[in-house]
Each structure stands twice: as structure tokens, then as C-alpha cells.
Amino acid sequence: LGIFNLTNTTPGMVMPWLTVLLVPQFGYSALFAVFAALSLASAGLLASSYRRF
């Protein structure tokens, strides 16, 4: 139950700060590139966890 709570609250705390830091300097295209990289990284982590079981 604690891990589910962590996975729900962490993006809500991290992403606004990431947006505030990236958008004024690099624009929305950099923000979307970071989001794409993070989603690929999470897909890789999920794929590797399925292989272990």
C-alpha cells in the first residue's frame, strides 16, 4: 500500500517543479522531450521487472 501511495504522490510533487525549471529556459519542446525520455525509462523498468518473474 505504501508503494502505491508513493507512485501516486511523487509525480504530483516533482513534475510542477520540473516544468517551472525547464519551460522558461528551454520551452515546451524540451519539457515534452524529457517526458518522452521518462516514459521510455519507465517502460524499460517495467519490461525488466516482468522478465525477472
N, C-alpha and C positions, 0 to 999 in steps of 0.2 A: 504494500500500500504506500509506503514511503517513496518508492521509486516512481510510482505513477504520479504522485504529487509533485515530485521534483521535475519530472518531464513536462508537467503542465505549467509550472510556475517559472521555470528558468527562461524559456523564450520570451515570456512577457516582461521579464526584467532586463534581459540582455539586448533584445532587438531595438527597443527605443533608443538606447544609448549608442548602439552601432549605427543607427540611422542618423542620429544627431552628429556623430563624428564623421560619417562618410559623405553625406549628401552636400553639405556646404562646400566641401573641398573638391570632391570628385564628381558629384552629380548622381542622378538616379541610375545611370547605366552601371556605375561601379557598385552601387548597392545591389542591383539585380545580379551582377556577376558574382558577388560574394554570396548571395542567396543560392545561386546555382551551384557554386562550389560546396557550400554547406549541405545542400540536399544530396549532392553526389557522395560526399563523405558519409552522410548518414546512411545512404543506400549501401555503400560499401561495408559499413559496420554491421548493418542488418544482414547482408549476404554472408559475411564471415561468421556471424553468430549462428546462422542456420546450418552452416557446414560442420560446426563443432558438435551439434547434437545429433 
